[in-house]
Amino acid sequence: MRLKVPIDEIKFDRDLYPRFQADNETVNQYRLAIDSLPPLLVTKDLVLVDGYHRLLAYRLEGVKEVEVEILETDDPKEILLEAVRRNSTHGRQLSIAEKRENAKKLWSLGLRDVDKLASILSVSTRTIQRWTRELREREDEELNRQILDLYLQCNSFREIAKELNMSHMAVRNRLIKHMYNLRQLSENIQPESLQLYNVWNVKGLSPSQLQYPGQTPLEIVENIIYYYTDPPRIEPELKFDKVVDPMAGSGVVAEACRKLLRRYLLLDLKPMREDIPIIQNDILEGFPPKAYNADLVYFDPPYYNLMDDYPRNMFNESYESFLKAMEISLRNIMEILSEDGKVALILKPMNEKMLGGEWLDLTIDCVEIARSLGYKLVKRICAPLPTQQFRAVDVQRAKERRIMLNTLRDIVILKGDR
């Protein structure tokens, strides 16, 4: 379709222009033939597709209205493709440098047909492959990252294949090849603050965790996963250990697993983050199928009388109901553990009240429950809470009453004995 439009309404987008700059000699030639120039090619929104030199000539000659031809597409790839095609078939030809940059632009916009690009730009397919090598390598790395990220989230090869529009065998083979390249890294990766003794000295919480209940420092989670799961194995077959967190909270387990290359499944009764995959699930009712064959269950329960913002249930009704909830939970966890699977319990023995009341030894009570269900105690680790958690007024009151403030925090490692 052709029509006449005011020249001032025609817009120029440099990203859709296939040349680096205008050629003054070409503009001057067009000025001499101003009355016989073909129409400009524009989009429906009057964005220029072809005819930049003609447009400059019209403006220099003071033309107020010009004839245009409308390109019936809004797709940036098709617009640039048509602009490149037209600039390769008439007028001043594109330089080699301009062809190279346009090949990269079109590739980035999704035109991955090497033969078509070679034909449009009048170069060999080998030249197109050379020009796009860096882009293809970068895209290859990004695809590997996406596959690994989705696999770490406990997606199957078929689920990943569906997400990325690939075959599941292509996903599997690409992941194995990627892991061979990462082999040395994955076998030697360690927590930044590796704990060498059974009393762990860790920092406080990261600012991003403070908005979520039941927070645990990343260093604790990293060290638990490092010591009680194995790094990825490629031979005799691909094997990533799986960590299940039934009370995901801030999602710190996902961060640790991504660093250490472990698969992870996050569950929570009340998911609070939308930027990471957390499945709504009640541990007291059991686990979804994806949780089965877990190599480690990281279990940081909502403690009795400390979790006012957690949904009311057996964990926080009373201490007795808390222990009953732990019994049900540990029984359900036993069902999903792998043959050598372990449970990491994060427990905080405490007074019934901050400055007094009955002593509630969650660690001893929970270990007794676990043993009654057939668990074996593998390790007990102390990871004291920072003293900065207490306000100055709490410290002063404790001094006045001759009461020790509690900084105990135990990590209990259990193994299912089936």
N, C-alpha and C positions, 0 to 999 in steps of 0.2 A: 504494500500500500504506500502510495506517495502523496505527500501534501506539503504545503508551505507553512513554515513556522517562523516566529521572530527569532533572529539570531541570538539575542540575549537570553533566550530560554534554553538554549542548548548547553548541557553540562559536560564537563570534561573530568574523567576519573583517571588519574595517572596509572593506577593499578591495572586498568583495563587497556592501557595503551602499550602496544608492543615495542615501541621504540624508546631509546634513551632520551633523545631530544629531537627537536625539529631541525630541518635542514633549510637554511635560508635560501639557497639557490632554487630548491624545489618550490618554495613559497613564491618566490619572484616569478618563476615560470608560470605558476597557476594564476598569478595576478594578471599576466599578459593574456591569458585565455579565460578570463573570469566569466564570460557569457556562455562558454561551452563546457563547463565542468559538470561531471555527473553528480547526482544527488548524494548528500551525506547519508551515512547509515547510522541510525540512532535506535535506542530502545524505546519502548512505549512511554518511559519516563523522560525521554529526550536526553539520555546519556549517550555521548558520542561513542560509536563502535569503530567506524572507519571514516577517514577524511579529515584528519587533524590539519594537514598542510592546507587543504582547501578551506577549512574553517578560518585559519589564520589569514589566508589571502582575502577571503570575503570581508573580514573585519578591517584589514588594512585598506581595503577599497571602499569602506563605509557602507557595505551592503546591510540592509536592515532586516531583510526576510530572505530565507533560503529554502530550496526544495530538499526534502529529506525522504528517505525510505525507512520504514519501520521494521525492525527485527523483532519477530514475535517470540521473545523469550526473556525471562528475568534471571536465568541461570548464569552466574558469573563465569563458569567454565565454558558454556556455549558462546557467551559474548566474547570472551578473550579468544576462543578458538576461531570464531568468525573474523575477528580483527586480525589475527595472525595469518589466517588463510588469505584474506584480501591483500594484506601487505606483502604477502609472498608471491602474489600473482600479477600485481600491477604497481605502477609507480616505482619509487626508489626501493630496491630490495633491502630486506633486513640484513644487518651485518652478522658475522659469526657470533660476536658477543651478545647481540640482541637475540639471536636464535637460541643461544644457550640459556639465557635468562628466561625466555618464554617457554622453553621446554621444561624448566624447573617450575615455573608458575603453573603451567597446565598439569604437570604431574602432581603438584601440591593440591590442585583443585579436583583431583580425582581421575584424570585421564591417564590410565595406566597401560594403554595400548601402544607398545613401542613402535610397531609397524606404522600405525596411524600417525604418530608424532613424527616419525622419520619422513613419511610422505608429505605431510603438511609443511614441514620446515625444509624439505629438499636436502636432507642429509641421510647418512647411513644409519641403520639400526644400532650398529656398534657405537656410533657417535652419541646417539641418544642414551645408550646404556652407560657410556662414560660420563656424560653430563649429569645423569640422575643417580650416579652411584652413591654419593654421600646421602642423598635423600632416602634412597632405598635402604641403606644401612641403618639410618636413623629410625625409619619406620619399622625395620626388622627388630631393632632393639626395643621399640615401644610395644610391638606385638608380643615379644617375649616377656616383657614386664607385665602386660595385661594377663597373659596366660598364667604366669606364675602367681600373680596376685589373686586371680580367681581360683586357682588350684589351692592356694593357702587358705582360702575361705571355705574349703571343703566342698567345692563344686566338682562333679565328676567330669571326665573328659567329654562325655556327650553333652552335658549342660554347658560347658565352656564352648564347645563346638557350635551349639545353637546360638549362644550369645554373640560369638564372633563370626558367624556364618562360615564355618570351616568344617571339615570332616573330623570326627573324633580321633582317627588315626593320625591325622596331620597335627592335631593338638598334642597328642601323646609324644610323637616323634620330635616335635619342636621343643617340648619341655625337657625331654631326655637330653637332647643336644645342648640345650641351654644350660642344664645342670652339669654336663661334662665341662663346659666352659667355666662354670662357677665352682668346680669341684674343690680346688684348693682353698678357696675362700670359705665355702660352706662347711668344710671339715675342720677348719681352724677358728671359726668365728666364736668370740667370747663376749660376755657382758662387759661393758665399759668399766664397771666397778666389780670385778670378780671377787667374791668373798672366799677366803681360803680357810676360814675357821668356822666353828659351829655357833659362834656369836657374831651376828652380822651388824656391821656399822653402816647404816645407809642414810642417805639424805632425806629431806622432807618431800612433800608432794610438789609436783609441778603445778604452776598456776592454772593450767587447763583442767586439772583434775578436781580443783576445789569446789566446783559447782555441782559435783555428783556425790551421792552418799556412799559410805563404805569404801573410801579410797585406800589404796595400798601403793606405796612408792614403786616406781618402775624397776628400780634396782632389785627389789625383793622378787618380783615376778620373773625378771630375766634370769636371776640366779637359780630359782626353783626349776625353771624350764631347762636351763643349761645342765644342771646336775641330774635331772630325773627324766629327761627325754634324750633321744639320740639325734645327731645331725642327719641330714638327708643322705640316703644311700642309693646308689645307681645300680650296683651289681650285687647279687645276681639279678635283681629286679629293682625298679624304682620304688622307694619307700620313704615317705615323709611321716614322722611321728605326728600324732594328732592330740591337740590340747582342747579340752572342753571346759568352758567356764559357765556354770549354771546361773551365776549371779554377776553378769558382766559389768554393771554399773558404768564406770567411766570408759570402759573398753581398753584398759591398759594391757590386758592379755593380748589383744590384737597387735598392739604396738610392739610388744616383746617378741611375739611369734614372727612378725614380719622381719625384725632384726635378725633373729636366730634361724630363720627359714624353717618354721614348724607350721603345720596346718592348724587352724583354729576354728572352733564353733562357739559363738557367743549366744547365750540364752539369758533371759531375764523375765521376771514376773511383770515388770513395768519398764520396758526399754525407754531410755531417756535420750538416746542419740540417734539421729537420722542419717549421719554421714558415714556410719559404719554398719555392717550387717549384723543386727541383733534380733534374734527370733524370740517372740513372746512365748514363754513357757514357764510352767510352775513345776519346780523340782519335786514337790510333794505329790505330783500326779504322774511322774515318770519323765521320760526323755523321748524326743523325736528320733526317727530311724537314723538320721545322719550322725547322731551322737554315739552310736554303738562302735565298739572296737576302739575305744579311746585309750591312748597310751598314758595320758595324764589328765586327771580332773582337778582343776584349780578351784578350790571351794572356800570362799571367804563369806561365811554366813552373816546375815543381819543379826547382830547381838541383842540379846534381851536388854531392854531399857535404854539402848543407845541409838535406836533408829526410829525416831519419831516421824520422819518423812517417808518411811518405807510402808507399803500397804499392810494393813493389819492382817496378820495370819498367825499360825502356831509359833513362828519364830519369836514374835515380840509380845505375845499375850502374857506370859509368865515364864519364869525360869524353867519350871517343870514342862511347860508346853514347848519351850525352846529345845530341851533335851529330847522330847518326843519327836519334834520336827527333825532333829539331827539323826535320830534313829531311822526314820522313814527315808530321809535323804541318802544316808549311807547305804541303806538297803537298795535303793533305786540305782545309786552309782555303781554298786557291785555288778549290776546287770549289764552295764555298758562298757566295763573295763576289758581291755585286751588281756591276753593270757599273762603278760608281764606288767599289766597296767597298774598305775599308782595313783594315790589321792594325796593332794597337798592341802591340808587344813590350815587356815589362818585363824588363830584363836587368841583371845585376849582375856586371860584370867583377871578378875576384877572384884572389887567390893560392890555390894548391892547399891551403895551410894558412893559418891566420890570420896567423901571423908568419913566413911564408916559403914556400918551395916554388915550383914553376913558376907563372908568370903565365898565367892562363886568361882571355883576352879574349873573353868570350861575345858581346859586341856585334859586334866585327869578324867573328868566325867565323860568327855567325848571319846577319849581313847578307850575307856572301859566299855562304852557302847560299841565302838568299832570292833574290839576284840570279841565281844559277845556275838557279833555278826560274822566272824571268821576272818577279820583283817589281822595282819601282822604289822607291828610297829617297825618301821625301817629306820627312821631318824627323827630326832627332836632338835630343832634349831631355835635359838633365841635371837629375835630381831627387835631390840628394845625400841619403844616409841621415843621420839625426841622430847626432851624436857620442855621445849618451847611451846608445846601444846597447852601448857598450864598458864593461866593468867597470874599476874603478880598477887592478886587478892587470894587466889586459891593456895598459892605457896605460903603466904602469911598465915592463913587459917590453919594449914597443916602444921606449921611450926608451933602455933599456939596450942594445938591439941595433941602435939607429939604423935602425929600420924604420918606415915610414909605415903607419898603419892605413888600411884601405880604406873609404871612404864613397861610392864611385861607385855610381850607379844611373842607367841610361840608359833612356829611352823612345824606341823606334824606331818610326816610322810608315812603313809600307810600303803600296804600292798594287799590286794585282794587274794585270798587263799582259797582257790576253787579247785 
